[in-house]
């Protein structure tokens, strides 16, 4: 795999070098004819200003991307209401993402929400999301649905994050190079190319990251590459191709700590993680095609993709090998009749996991304990429709999903299967008045247990846990969004409530043992999301986002024989505030960002809590890059946690032995330089 990756990277760099001398030609853009404003997160031509749901769109300019290190997703999502990304200082487990509290129970990876990159779902059929291919340095656009969205994306859609890395085209080919260094022996190199040649446009990137990590046993070596191109077949149709590859030969896992250890020795790793060499090795590649055609029947969109993932995952209790093949096909037909727009579609996903588990004998692979093939298929039909009546717009949708999980165990010659189905309706209404809108929305989502959650049964043996059922969510929201006529002030306010039933939450029976899941009780999430942007003069800009969530358990279910009725859901703070102010003085641009997170509990019984914390970060860069019309230079300096706040940036809910806490880094910095050739 390492040889294949080196060849892939060499090919990409060769492609970049060959393409530099090419002369770009002016072309008629297909986008103007086919989809003037298109929201990919809902596969619709509805504009963000008219969408009758809580939808956020964030565009990152080239200048913005070159003024910050962008190592983690939390730094580029902090000004989006509703979403919370925890940097766990642990590339092996990845970042934890929650949307309105959905995803709180995750002990590793991302659960409960849908993530799409360049039109290709990173969330596979069983609901697991693999974020390894996402390099935040190259993200130029985010679309976020901040609520249940199974109408659009089916299983595991408690929210939707759509990521785009396609760099906007310039009048001539562009090559950008960037080098970043910083605390904990950070070293990162980036290269990106974009250009247009007649009817063909292309964007490609590659990066390499190495870092020792703030904590012991948390080093990482990570390479990522991506490619996206677009070809206008004629003035009515377009073909897009996308690809991504990631190689992570090293990602150590320091694991979580007790509160005392996290406070007194935040850099330490769980001794068991070191003894058993816990960590992860990942190699993943994906390819996809998007086809668009404006036909007499309507606007046709077809998306097909395939993913291969090779994972080796030493854990304290086992060594897991996983070879995954996944893919899907999605098609939509959008037809407009005056003020009525109807979108029909189908969605098909398939996933095949070849899983083997071995004893972990102090970091050495031992006897095999499990060998089985897990397969998941997801078939779905859906329809959405929107109608515009003056200042009013109505959007409604309905989707039906059928999921089948099957397992074939070679170790005990046993087969097992589970089937789940779900009907997901939604309806929303918008009223627009000048530059303001008011909206209300009702939506639903469901989350089936993943193969990992199904296969880990406290009774042991092979096959799937027969007692787990999908988690289901019903949500309502009302809100307003707009700007003043002079564009000095922008504002957003949303109130929501979500009812989540048959919660799938994790628990452990022994220290450093496997994580099991069970359906236990219901939760209610009540929340408020606000965002304000203020731009009184060109040189000064202020942004503030405030999130309030109060999530509690409902019902008479118990945990370890004790009632959790009305207890707070762990991992969800009631209050979060993020505010930033940027000011340009002559050629220098400075920005300060303040973040506050209130205390929150780490377990269902509410006996352990993570303390509240405040952080202040600073960024300095040039407001006008150095250079001329042929090249641009832009240096930057980022200083994080200026006041060296001692805090835990994340927790592992309900971890055994009170090892809930994942310490965050103290004061640290990154500096770098980007150069772009035009």
C-alpha positions in Angstrom: 0.0 0.0 0.0 2.8 2.4 0.8 4.4 1.8 -2.7 1.0 2.4 -4.3 0.6 5.7 -2.4 4.0 6.9 -3.4 3.2 6.2 -7.1 -0.2 7.9 -6.7 1.5 11.0 -5.2 4.2 11.1 -7.8 1.6 10.9 -10.6 -0.3 13.8 -9.0 2.7 16.0 -8.7 3.7 15.1 -12.3 0.3 16.1 -13.5 0.6 19.4 -11.7 4.0 20.2 -13.3 2.9 19.2 -16.8 -0.2 21.4 -16.5 1.5 24.6 -15.4 2.5 25.8 -18.9 -1.0 25.2 -20.3 -3.0 28.2 -21.5 -6.5 28.4 -20.1 -9.3 29.3 -22.5 -12.4 31.3 -21.7 -15.5 29.1 -21.8 -19.2 29.4 -21.4 -20.1 28.0 -18.0 -22.8 25.3 -17.8 -23.7 26.3 -14.3 -25.4 29.4 -15.5 -27.9 27.4 -17.6 -28.4 24.3 -15.3 -28.4 25.4 -11.7 -27.9 29.1 -10.8 -28.1 28.3 -7.1 -27.8 24.7 -5.9 -27.6 23.4 -2.4 -25.8 20.1 -2.5 -26.7 19.2 1.0 -30.4 18.7 -0.1 -29.8 18.1 -3.8 -32.0 21.0 -4.7 -31.8 24.4 -6.5 -33.3 26.1 -3.5 -31.2 29.0 -2.4 -30.0 29.3 1.2 -32.0 32.5 1.6 -35.3 30.6 0.8 -34.6 27.2 2.4 -37.3 26.5 5.0 -34.9 24.8 7.4 -31.9 25.7 9.5 -29.2 25.7 6.8 -25.8 27.4 7.1 -23.4 28.0 4.2 -19.8 29.0 4.8 -17.5 29.9 1.9 -13.7 30.1 2.6 -11.7 32.3 0.2 -8.2 31.4 -0.9 -7.0 34.3 1.3 -8.8 32.9 4.3 -7.4 29.4 3.8 -3.9 30.8 3.4 -4.1 32.8 6.7 -4.5 29.9 9.1 -3.0 26.5 9.7 -6.4 24.6 9.3 -5.2 21.4 10.9 -8.6 20.4 12.4 -12.2 20.8 11.5 -13.1 22.6 14.7 -11.1 25.7 13.5 -13.2 26.1 10.4 -16.6 25.3 11.8 -16.5 27.4 15.0 -18.6 30.2 13.5 -21.3 27.8 12.3 -24.2 27.5 14.8 -25.5 24.1 15.8 -22.3 22.1 15.1 -19.6 21.3 17.7 -16.3 19.7 16.7 -14.0 18.4 19.4 -10.3 18.1 18.6 -9.4 15.1 20.7 -5.7 15.5 20.2 -5.9 11.9 18.8 -5.8 11.2 15.0 -6.4 7.5 15.7 -9.9 8.2 17.0 -10.5 11.3 14.9 -12.6 14.3 15.8 -15.9 14.1 17.5 -18.7 15.9 15.7 -22.1 16.7 17.2 -25.0 18.6 15.7 -27.5 19.8 18.3 -26.2 17.1 20.6 -26.7 14.3 18.1 -23.5 12.2 18.1 -22.8 12.6 21.8 -22.4 8.9 22.5 -19.5 8.4 20.0 -16.4 6.9 21.5 -14.5 7.0 18.2 -15.2 8.4 14.8 -18.4 10.1 13.9 -21.9 8.7 14.4 -25.5 10.0 13.9 -24.7 12.6 11.2 -24.2 12.4 7.5 -20.9 13.8 6.0 -20.4 14.2 2.2 -17.2 15.4 0.5 -17.4 16.6 -3.1 -20.7 14.8 -3.6 -19.3 11.4 -2.3 -20.8 10.3 1.0 -18.2 9.6 3.6 -21.0 8.0 5.6 -21.4 4.4 4.5 -24.5 2.2 4.5 -24.4 1.2 8.2 -24.1 4.8 9.3 -20.3 5.0 10.1 -18.5 8.1 8.9 -14.9 8.0 7.9 -13.3 11.5 8.1 -9.7 10.5 7.3 -9.9 11.8 3.6 -10.9 15.3 4.8 -8.0 17.7 4.9 -9.3 21.0 6.4 -6.6 23.0 4.6 -8.4 22.5 1.3 -12.0 22.9 2.4 -13.4 26.0 0.6 -17.1 25.5 1.3 -19.3 24.0 4.0 -23.1 23.4 3.9 -24.7 22.4 7.2 -28.2 21.2 7.8 -28.6 21.6 11.6 -31.3 19.1 12.3 -32.9 15.8 11.4 -32.5 15.2 7.6 -33.3 11.6 6.8 -35.7 12.8 4.1 -32.6 13.8 2.1 -29.9 11.3 3.2 -31.6 8.4 5.0 -29.8 6.4 7.8 -27.7 8.4 10.3 -28.8 11.8 9.2 -29.3 13.7 12.5 -27.6 16.5 10.7 -25.7 16.9 7.4 -22.3 18.4 6.7 -21.5 18.8 3.0 -17.8 19.6 2.3 -16.4 21.0 -1.0 -12.7 21.1 -1.9 -13.2 22.2 -5.5 -11.1 25.4 -5.9 -12.8 28.1 -7.9 -11.3 28.5 -11.3 -9.0 31.4 -12.2 -8.4 33.0 -15.6 -5.1 31.1 -15.8 -3.8 27.8 -14.2 -2.9 28.3 -10.5 -0.3 26.4 -8.4 -0.3 26.9 -4.6 2.4 25.7 -2.2 2.2 26.0 1.5 4.5 24.9 4.4 3.4 24.8 8.0 5.4 24.1 11.2 4.7 24.5 14.9 4.4 23.0 18.3 4.9 19.3 19.1 7.2 18.9 16.0 4.4 19.8 13.6 5.4 19.6 9.9 2.9 19.9 7.1 3.4 20.4 3.3 0.5 21.3 1.0 0.3 21.6 -2.8 -2.8 22.5 -4.9 -3.4 23.1 -8.5 -6.4 24.4 -10.4 -7.0 25.3 -14.0 -9.4 25.4 -17.0 -8.8 24.2 -20.5 -11.6 24.7 -22.9 -14.6 22.8 -21.6 -12.5 21.0 -19.0 -11.6 22.3 -15.5 -9.6 20.5 -12.8 -8.5 20.9 -9.2 -6.0 18.6 -7.4 -4.2 18.7 -4.1 -1.9 16.7 -1.9 -0.5 17.0 1.6 1.8 15.4 4.1 1.5 15.8 7.9 3.7 14.6 10.7 3.5 15.5 14.4 4.5 14.0 17.7 1.4 15.2 19.4 0.7 17.1 22.7 0.2 13.8 24.6 2.4 10.8 24.9 1.8 8.0 22.4 -0.2 10.4 20.1 2.2 10.8 17.1 0.8 10.7 13.5 2.0 10.4 10.0 -0.7 11.2 7.4 -0.8 11.9 3.7 -3.9 12.9 1.8 -4.6 13.6 -1.9 -7.6 14.6 -3.9 -8.7 15.3 -7.4 -11.9 16.8 -8.9 -12.6 17.7 -12.5 -15.5 18.8 -14.6 -16.1 18.4 -18.3 -18.9 20.1 -20.2 -20.2 17.5 -22.6 -22.4 20.1 -24.3 -24.5 23.0 -23.3 -27.0 20.7 -21.6 -24.9 18.2 -19.8 -21.8 18.0 -17.6 -19.6 15.1 -16.1 -17.6 15.5 -12.9 -15.0 13.0 -11.6 -13.7 13.0 -8.1 -11.1 11.0 -6.2 -9.4 10.9 -2.9 -6.7 8.9 -1.2 -5.4 8.8 2.3 -2.4 6.9 3.8 -2.0 7.0 7.6 0.7 4.5 8.4 1.0 5.7 12.0 -1.6 7.2 14.4 -1.0 6.3 18.1 -3.9 6.3 20.6 -3.2 7.7 24.0 -6.8 7.0 25.2 -8.7 8.8 27.9 -7.7 9.5 31.5 -9.3 9.8 35.0 -10.0 13.4 36.1 -7.1 13.4 38.5 -4.6 12.2 35.8 -6.0 14.6 33.2 -5.5 17.5 35.7 -2.1 16.6 37.1 -0.5 14.8 34.1 -2.4 15.9 31.0 0.4 14.7 28.6 0.4 11.2 29.8 -1.2 8.3 27.9 -3.3 5.5 29.4 -0.6 2.9 30.4 -2.6 0.1 28.8 -2.5 2.0 25.5 1.3 2.1 25.5 1.7 -1.5 26.7 -0.6 -2.8 23.9 0.6 -0.2 21.3 -3.0 1.0 20.7 -3.4 3.0 17.5 -4.5 2.7 13.9 -3.1 2.3 10.4 -5.5 3.3 7.6 -5.2 3.3 3.8 -8.3 4.4 1.9 -9.2 5.3 -1.7 -12.4 6.5 -3.3 -13.6 7.4 -6.8 -16.8 8.8 -8.0 -18.7 10.3 -11.0 -21.4 12.9 -11.0 -23.5 13.4 -14.2 -25.8 16.3 -14.8 -28.2 16.8 -17.7 -30.9 19.3 -18.4 -33.4 17.2 -20.4 -36.9 17.6 -21.6 -38.0 15.4 -18.7 -36.3 17.6 -16.1 -32.9 18.1 -14.5 -31.2 14.7 -14.1 -28.4 14.0 -11.5 -26.6 10.7 -11.3 -23.9 9.9 -8.7 -21.9 6.7 -8.5 -18.9 6.0 -6.3 -16.8 3.3 -4.7 -14.6 3.2 -1.5 -11.9 0.8 -0.4 -10.6 1.0 3.2 -7.8 -1.1 4.8 -7.7 -0.7 8.5 -5.4 -2.2 11.2 -6.5 -1.2 14.7 -4.6 -2.5 17.7 -6.7 -1.9 20.9 -5.9 -2.9 24.5 -8.3 -5.8 24.3 -7.8 -6.9 20.6 -6.1 -6.3 17.3 -8.8 -5.6 14.6 -8.2 -6.0 10.9 -10.9 -4.6 8.6 -11.0 -4.6 4.8 -14.0 -2.6 3.6 -15.5 -2.2 0.1 -18.4 0.3 -0.1 -20.2 2.2 -2.7 -23.4 3.5 -4.0 -25.6 4.9 -6.7 -27.9 7.9 -6.4 -30.2 9.5 -8.9 -32.6 12.4 -9.0 -35.0 13.9 -11.5 -36.0 17.5 -10.8 -38.9 19.0 -12.7 -40.2 22.5 -12.5 -43.8 23.7 -13.3 -44.0 27.4 -13.0 -43.8 27.9 -9.2 -43.8 24.2 -8.4 -40.6 22.1 -8.2 -40.7 18.3 -7.8 -37.6 16.1 -7.1 -37.9 12.3 -7.4 -35.0 10.1 -6.5 -33.5 6.7 -5.5 -30.5 5.9 -3.3 -28.7 2.6 -3.1 -25.7 1.8 -0.9 -23.7 -1.4 -0.3 -21.0 -2.2 2.2 -18.9 -5.3 2.7 -16.6 -5.6 5.8 -14.1 -8.5 6.1 -13.4 -8.4 9.8 -10.8 -10.3 11.8 -10.0 -10.0 15.5 -6.9 -11.3 17.2 -5.6 -11.3 20.8 -3.4 -8.4 21.7 -0.4 -9.8 23.6 1.3 -6.6 24.7 1.3 -5.2 21.2 1.9 -8.5 19.4 -0.9 -10.1 17.4 -1.9 -13.4 19.0 -4.5 -16.1 18.2 -7.5 -15.2 16.0 -10.7 -14.8 18.0 -13.2 -13.7 15.3 -13.4 -14.0 11.6 -16.5 -12.9 9.7 -17.9 -11.1 6.7 -20.4 -8.4 7.4 -22.6 -7.0 4.6 -25.0 -4.1 4.6 -27.4 -2.9 1.9 -29.5 0.2 1.9 -32.2 0.8 -0.7 -34.3 4.0 -0.7 -36.9 5.9 -2.7 -37.6 9.6 -1.9 -39.5 12.6 -3.2 -39.3 16.3 -2.3 -41.4 19.1 -3.6 -41.3 22.9 -3.1 -43.9 25.4 -4.1 -43.5 29.2 -4.2 -46.6 31.4 -3.6 -45.5 35.1 -3.5 -43.3 35.6 -0.4 -44.1 32.1 0.8 -42.2 28.9 0.0 -43.2 25.4 1.1 -40.9 22.4 1.1 -42.1 18.8 1.8 -40.4 15.5 1.5 -40.8 11.7 2.1 -38.3 8.9 2.0 -38.5 5.2 2.6 -35.4 3.2 3.6 -34.8 -0.6 3.7 -31.6 -1.8 5.4 -30.3 -5.3 5.6 -27.4 -6.4 7.8 -25.9 -9.9 7.4 -23.0 -11.7 8.8 -21.2 -14.9 7.8 -18.9 -16.1 10.5 -16.1 -18.5 9.4 -14.9 -19.1 12.9 -18.2 -20.8 14.1 -19.9 -21.5 10.7 -22.8 -19.2 11.7 -24.9 -16.8 9.7 -27.1 -14.1 11.0 -29.0 -11.1 9.7 -31.0 -8.1 10.8 -33.4 -5.9 8.8 -34.5 -2.4 9.5 -36.9 0.0 7.7 -37.9 3.6 8.2 -40.3 6.2 6.7 -38.9 9.7 7.0 -41.2 12.7 6.4 -40.4 16.4 6.6 -42.2 19.7 5.9 -41.1 23.3 6.2 -42.4 26.8 5.3 -40.6 30.1 4.7 -41.8 33.6 4.5 -39.5 36.3 3.0 -39.7 40.0 3.4 -36.9 42.0 1.7 -33.6 40.8 3.2 -35.2 38.8 6.0 -36.8 35.4 6.3 -38.9 33.5 8.9 -39.2 29.7 8.8 -40.7 26.7 10.5 -39.8 23.1 10.0 -40.8 19.6 11.1 -38.3 16.8 10.2 -37.3 13.2 11.2 -34.3 11.0 11.2 -33.3 7.5 12.2 -30.0 5.9 13.1 -29.6 2.1 12.7 -26.9 0.4 14.8 -23.6 0.2 12.9 -21.9 -3.2 12.2 -19.4 -2.4 14.9 -22.2 -1.7 17.4 -24.2 -4.8 16.3 -21.2 -7.2 16.4 -20.1 -6.4 19.9 -22.5 -8.4 22.1 -22.0 -8.7 25.9 -23.1 -12.4 25.5 -20.0 -13.0 23.2 -19.9 -15.2 20.2 -20.4 -14.3 16.5 -23.3 -12.8 14.7 -25.2 -9.6 15.5 -26.8 -8.5 18.8 -30.5 -9.3 18.3 -31.6 -6.8 20.9 -30.5 -3.5 19.3 -33.0 -1.4 17.4 -32.7 1.9 15.5 -32.6 5.2 17.3 -35.3 7.6 16.0 -35.6 11.4 16.1 -38.4 13.9 15.6 -37.6 17.6 15.4 -39.4 20.9 15.2 -37.8 24.3 14.8 -38.7 28.0 14.1 -36.4 30.8 13.2 -35.5 33.9 11.5 -32.5 35.1 9.5 -31.6 38.2 7.6 -29.5 41.4 7.3 -30.0 45.1 7.5 -30.5 47.0 4.2 -26.9 48.4 4.4 -25.4 44.9 5.1 -23.7 46.2 8.2 -25.6 43.7 10.5 -26.5 40.1 9.9 -28.4 38.0 12.3 -29.9 34.5 12.8 -32.0 33.0 15.6 -33.4 29.5 15.7 -35.4 27.7 18.5 -35.8 23.9 18.3 -36.9 20.8 20.1 -36.0 17.2 19.3 -37.4 14.0 20.7 -35.0 11.0 20.4 -36.3 7.5 21.3 -34.5 4.1 21.8 -31.2 5.8 22.5 -28.2 3.7 21.5 -25.6 4.4 24.1 -22.2 2.8 25.0 -21.1 1.0 28.1 -18.1 -1.2 29.2 -18.0 -4.2 31.5 -14.3 -4.0 32.2 -11.4 -1.6 32.1 -9.9 -1.2 28.6 -12.5 -3.7 27.3 -14.7 -3.6 24.3 -17.6 -1.0 24.1 -21.1 -2.5 24.0 -24.4 -0.8 23.1 -28.0 -1.0 24.2 -31.2 0.8 23.6 -32.0 2.7 26.8 -34.6 5.4 27.3 -35.4 8.6 25.4 -34.0 12.1 25.4 -35.4 15.5 24.7 -33.1 18.3 23.3 -34.3 21.9 23.7 -32.1 24.5 22.1 -31.4 28.0 20.9 -28.9 29.0 18.2 -27.9 32.6 17.4 -25.4 34.2 15.2 -24.5 37.8 14.6 -22.1 39.4 12.1 -21.2 43.1 12.3 -19.2 45.0 9.7 -19.4 48.7 10.6 -16.3 49.6 8.5 -14.2 47.7 5.9 -11.3 47.2 8.3 -13.3 45.8 11.2 -15.5 42.7 11.4 -17.2 41.0 14.4 -18.8 37.6 14.5 -20.5 35.8 17.4 -22.2 32.4 17.7 -24.1 31.2 20.8 -25.6 27.8 21.3 -27.8 26.7 24.1 -28.8 23.0 24.5 -30.5 21.3 27.4 -30.7 17.6 26.7 -32.2 15.3 29.4 -33.1 11.6 29.7 -36.8 10.7 29.8 -38.5 7.4 30.9 -38.0 5.0 33.7 -34.9 3.2 32.3 -32.0 2.7 34.7 -28.3 2.5 34.5 -26.6 0.0 36.9 -29.8 -0.1 38.9 -30.0 3.7 39.4 -32.6 5.9 37.8 -31.4 8.4 35.1 -34.8 10.1 34.8 -34.3 13.8 34.1 -30.5 13.4 34.2 -28.5 15.5 31.7 -27.2 13.7 28.6 -23.4 13.4 28.9 -21.1 15.1 26.5 -23.5 18.1 25.8 -22.7 21.5 27.4 -25.7 23.8 28.0 -23.8 26.8 26.8 -21.3 27.4 24.1 -20.1 30.9 22.9 -17.7 31.6 20.1 -16.8 35.2 19.2 -14.2 36.6 16.9 -13.0 40.1 16.0 -10.7 40.9 13.1 -9.1 44.3 12.3 -6.9 45.4 9.4 -4.2 48.0 10.1 -2.4 49.0 6.9 -1.1 45.7 5.5 -1.5 43.6 8.7 -4.6 41.6 9.5 -5.2 40.4 13.0 -7.9 38.3 14.5 -8.8 37.2 18.0 -11.2 34.3 18.7 -12.7 33.7 22.1 -14.5 30.4 23.0 -16.4 29.4 26.1 -17.9 26.0 26.9 -19.9 25.4 30.1 -19.5 22.4 32.3 -21.1 19.1 31.2 -21.4 15.6 32.6 -19.4 12.6 31.4 -21.7 9.8 32.5 -25.4 8.9 32.5 -25.6 9.0 36.3 -24.2 12.6 36.3 -21.6 11.7 38.9 -18.6 13.0 36.9 -18.4 16.3 35.1 -16.0 18.1 32.8 -15.3 21.6 34.0 -16.2 24.8 32.0 -13.3 26.4 30.1 -12.4 29.5 28.1 -9.8 29.8 25.4 -8.4 32.8 23.4 -6.7 32.3 20.0 -4.9 34.8 17.8 -4.1 34.9 14.0 -1.8 37.3 12.2 -1.3 37.5 8.5 -0.9 39.9 5.6 -4.1 41.6 4.5 -2.5 42.1 1.0 -0.2 39.2 0.0 3.2 40.1 -1.3 4.0 39.7 -5.0 2.6 40.7 -8.4 0.2 39.4 -11.0 2.4 36.2 -11.4 2.9 35.1 -7.8 1.6 35.9 -4.3 3.3 35.3 -0.9 1.3 35.1 2.3 2.9 34.3 5.7 0.8 33.6 8.8 1.1 33.0 12.5 -1.5 31.3 14.7 -1.3 31.2 18.5 -3.8 28.9 20.2 -4.9 29.0 23.9 -2.9 32.2 24.6 -3.5 32.1 28.3 -2.5 28.4 28.6 -5.9 27.3 29.9 -5.8 23.8 31.5 -8.9 21.9 30.2 -10.3 18.7 28.7 -11.3 19.3 25.1 -13.4 16.1 24.9 -14.7 13.1 26.9 -15.5 9.5 26.3 -19.1 9.0 27.6 -19.6 6.3 30.2 -16.0 5.0 29.9 -15.1 2.2 32.4 -13.0 3.1 35.5 -13.9 6.8 35.3 -11.5 7.3 32.4 -13.7 9.8 30.7 -11.3 12.7 30.0 -9.2 13.7 27.0 -6.9 16.6 27.8 -6.4 19.5 25.4 -3.1 21.1 24.5 -1.9 24.2 26.4 -0.5 27.2 24.6 0.7 26.3 21.1 1.5 27.9 17.8 1.7 27.3 14.1 3.4 29.5 11.5 3.7 29.1 7.8 4.1 30.5 4.3 2.0 30.0 1.2 3.0 30.9 -2.3 0.7 30.9 -5.3 1.6 31.2 -9.0 -0.8 32.5 -11.5 
